Amino acid sequence: MLNGEDIDRPPVSAWRHFYDKENSRNDLVNSMLAFQAKFDWDFIKINSRASYHVEDWGVRLKFSSEPLTKPVALHFPVSNNSDWAKIKPLDWRRGALGENLSAGEEILSQAGAEVYCLPTIFSPLSVAADMIESDDRFIDLLNQAPTKIHGALEAITETFCGYVEEFIRMGMAGIFLATTEWASRRMITEEQYLEFGRPYDLRVLKAACGGFFNVTHVCNSYNMLALFRDYPAPVLSWNPFETGNLQIGQAAQITEKIFLTGIDQDSVLLRGPEEAIVKQVRNSISEAPPGRFMAGPGCAFRVDTPDVNLFAYADAVKGWKP
C-alpha cells in the first residue's frame, strides 16, 4: 500500500494503554509484545505511557498498579509564563526518554522484520501543554503572552528531532506523530495552530524523513484535519465519527494520503455487538478510496474493551475481499 501497489486486504492494527504494565522498560516491552502476539496486528504502534515525553522536564506522577486505573500527575513544572524559560533541550539518551528509546529498540528487535513498528511521538505543542496542570490554564498562558512559549517549543523540538532521528536510525518504519487535543477548534484557533503547532511539527517530521511509514494523528472532535493534508507523512489518522470531524469520503476530496481510521473506539468497538463492528469496518473500507485505507481506531481504545470485540474487528478487516 505504501508503495502504491495492489493489496489483498487493508492493513489493520489497534493500540491501547496497559496502565499497570507500562511504567518500566521491561514492562512496556512485554506488554506490547504480548498484545501483538494475541492479535497479530499488521504493524505495532508502540503505546508508551502517556507521560514519558514530559517526565524529564519535571512532571511527576504516581504510577498505577491497577490495569483499569490511570496514573495520577502530582507536579507540573510550568504554572506561569515566566516558567517557560526553564524548559531547555534535554539529553534524550537519559531518563524517561532514554528508557522509552531502549524499550522501542527491544520491541523492534523481538517483533521481527515483517512487522513494522512506530513509536508514539507527541507534537511539540502537545508536549508543552502537558507541562501545565490543566488545558484551560495552558490556553490562558498562550493568550496572555503568546511569544513566551516559542522558546520552550524550540527546546522541545530540538530534543525530539534528535530523539526521532535515533528511532529511525535503529530501524523504526516511521513515527506516529500525535497532536492530542491541540489541533481541535474546541481548544485553540486554526491561526494559533499555524503559529504554535505546524512549524514545530514539520521539523519533527523532517527528522523522521528517513522513515517510509510516518503517520500524522489528529485527535479530538472539531479537529483541524485540513491543516494536515500536506504534511510530509504518507498516512493521516483521525476519528471521522467524532462531532465536527470530516468523514472519510470528505477527507478523500482534500488529500491523497492513505487513511488510518475506520472504527470508533468509544462506541462500536467498546460496546459491540459483532455485527455492528463488522458493519462499521466494511462501511469505512467502502467509503475510502481504493488502496488508501488502513484500519485503526480513532485514538487509543479503552482498556475495558472486550477482547471478543477486538477479534471481531481484526477478523472483519483480515477477511475482507475486494
N, C-alpha and C positions, 0 to 999 in steps of 0.2 A: 504493500500500500504506500509506504513512504517513498518508494521508487517510482510510483505511478503505474505499477504493473497490475494485471488482473489478480483478483483474490478469490479464494474458495469460500471464505466467510469473513465477516468483520472480526477484528481482534476484540478481546474482552478482558477487562480487569476490574478490580474494585479495591478499596482501601479503607482502613479503619484505625482507630487507636486501640492500644492494649494498655490501659492506664496502670495496671499493676505490673506490667512486663515491658516497660519501655524506659525505665529510669536508670539503666546502665547499659554499657556497650553490649555485653553478652546477652542480656535480656532482650534488647532490641533485635539483635541478630537472630536469636532463637524464635522470637515471636513472628518476625517477618518470614522466616524460612518455613516455620510450621504452617502459617497461613497459606503460603504458596503451595506447600505440599498437599494441603487439604483440597484446594480449589483449582490448582493447575491453571492459574491465570496466564495470559499471553505475555504480560510484562508486569514488573513489580514497581509500583510507586512506593518508595520507602517512606513510610509514615512515621517519622521521628516524633518524639514528644513535642508538643506544641509550644514549648518554651526554650528549646535548645538554642534558638537563634538570639536570645536576649540574656541568657543567664550570665554570660561572661561580661556583660555591661552592668551587671548588678541586680538583675531581677532575681529574687529569692523565692523559693516555693516550698511548700510542704507536699511531698510526693505521695501518691496514693498507693495503698497496698490492696485495694479492692478493685475488681475488674470493672465495676459499673460506676466508679466514683472518680471524677476528675481531680487532678491536683489543685491545690489552692495557692494563689500568689500571696506572699507575705510582705514583700517590699518591692518598690519601684524606684529607679534611680532619678527619674525626672518628675518634678512637681510644678516647676515654673520655667519660664523661658530662659532664665539665666543658667539653668541646669544643662541645656543643650551643649554648652561649651565643654562639659565633662565627657561627652561622647567622642572618644578618639578611636583611630583604627586599632584593631586587635591583631594579635598573632593567632591566626586560626588553627595553628597546629596544636594549640594548648586548650585546656579547659573543656567546656561542653562542646565547643565546635570541633576540637580535635578528637574527642570521644566519638562524636557523630560521624566524623570523617573515617575513623578507624572501623566503626560498625559498618558503614557503607562499603568499605573495601572488602570486609569479610563476607557480607551478603553477596556482593558481586562475585567473589571467588567461589562461594558454595552454590550459587544459583546456576552457574554454568553458562556457556557461551550462547545457548539457544534462547535464554530468557533475558530480555533487555531490562535494565534497572535504571530508575530515575529517582534521584534524591529530591526531596522537597526543599525548595528554596523560597523564602518569603521575599516579596518585593521590599526594597529599602523603606518605602513609606510605611508599609505594614510593620516592619521591624521597629521603626521609630515610634509608632503608635503603641506598640506592645511594651514600651518602657514607661508608660504612664498608667495610672490606676484605672482610668475609665476612658471610653471613647469620647464622651461629652467633654471631658477635661482636655483631651488632645485637640478637639475641634476648637475649644476656647483659645488654647495657646496658638494654634495655627492662625486664627483670625486676629488675635491680639498683636502678634509680631511675626508675620509670615516670613520675613527674611532670616530670622534667627535659626530656623530649623535646617536651613541649607547646609550649614557647617556639619551638623550631625548626619545629614543624609550623605554628604561627601565621605565621612568616616565610615559609615555603614556600607556604602557602595564599594569603597576601596577594599574593605575587609572581605566582602562577599565576592568580589571579582576574583581575588586570589583564591578564595575557597572553591569557587565554581571551576576555575581552571584546573585545580588539583583533582576534583572529581572527574573531569573529562580526561585528564591525563591518565588516571588509573583505569579507565575503560568504561565509565558510565556512558550509556547511549545518548544521554542528554540530561536536562533538568526539568523539573516540574515547578515552574515559577508561579506562585500563588499570590494574588492581590489581597486575600482575605476580604474584609468588608469595605476596603478603601477605594474600590472602583465602583461604588454604588452612589447613585444620586440621593439616596437616603442619608448619606453621610457628608459628602462634600460635592462641590460643583465639578463639571467637566473641566472648566478652566483651571480649577485648583489641581485636578489630577494631571493636566497637561504640564503644569509647573512643577509640582512636587512628586509626581509619580513617574510619568513617562521618561524623562531624561535619564533617570537613575535605573529604571527597568531596562532600558536599551543598552546601558553599559554592562549590566549583568548578563544580558543575553549575548552581547558581543563576546564576553569572556567565555560563554558556553558555545561559541560558534564551531568549535571542533566536534561537537555532538551533532548527530543527524536526527535525533528524536526529541527535540525540545518542545515543551508544552507550555502554553500560557493559560493559566486557570483564572477565570474572572468570577469571583464569588458573589453571592448575595443577590437579593431582589433589586429591581430597578438598576441593574448593573449597566456599565458603560461599554458594552461589548464592541460597539462600532469603533471605539478608540483603539482597539487592539487588532483590527482587521489587517494592518500592515506590519505588525510586529515580526521581527525576523525569527520566527519559530513556525514550523510547519503545522502544528496541531493547536487547536483552540478548544478549551474546555469551559463549560458553564452549565447551569441548570435552566433549561428552557421552560421548566414547569413552575418556576417561581414568578410571583407577581411582577409585572413591568419588564420582563425579560423577552428578548427576541425568541421566537420559535425556531426550530431547526430550518424549516423552509425559508423563513425570513432571513436568517443568517446567511443562507446559501446565496441570497441575492446581493450581498455586500462583500463577500470574501470567498476566495477559492481554497481556503485552508481545509485541512482534514478536521473533522469534528470528533471530540471525545466527550460523549454525553449519552443521553437516551433513557436513563432510568431515574426516577425521583426517589432519592434515598429516604426522604422524610415522610413519604406516604405509601406508595405502592410497594417499594422494596421492603419497607418496615413491616407493613401490615398484610401484604398479600391480598387475596389468595394467589395461588399459582397462575390461575387463568388471567388475572389482571396483570401480573408481571409479564407473562408471555405476550399479552396484547400490547402493552406499552412498548416493549422492546421491538416488536415487529412493526408497530406504527412508526417508531423512531427511525428504524432502518429504511422504511419505505419513504419517509419524508426527506431523508438525506440524499445528496447527490451520489450516484453510484461510485463506489470505490473511495468514498471520502468519509466513512463513518467508523469510528471505534466506539465500542460500548463501554460506558463508565458511569458512575454516579455523578450527580451534580456537585457533590462535595464528599468528604469522608462520611461513610454511612454510620448510623448509630450503633453503639456497641451491643445493644439489646436486640438487634435484628436477628431473627431466627436463621440458623444455617440452612434450613429447608428452603427459605426464600432465596438465599444466595445461590444454592444449587439450581433452583428453577430458573433464575436469571442467567446463570452461566450456560445452562443447557439450552435455553432459548436462543442464545447467540451462536453457540457451537453447532446447533442443529439447523441453523438457517441455510436455506438453499436459494440461489438466485433464480 
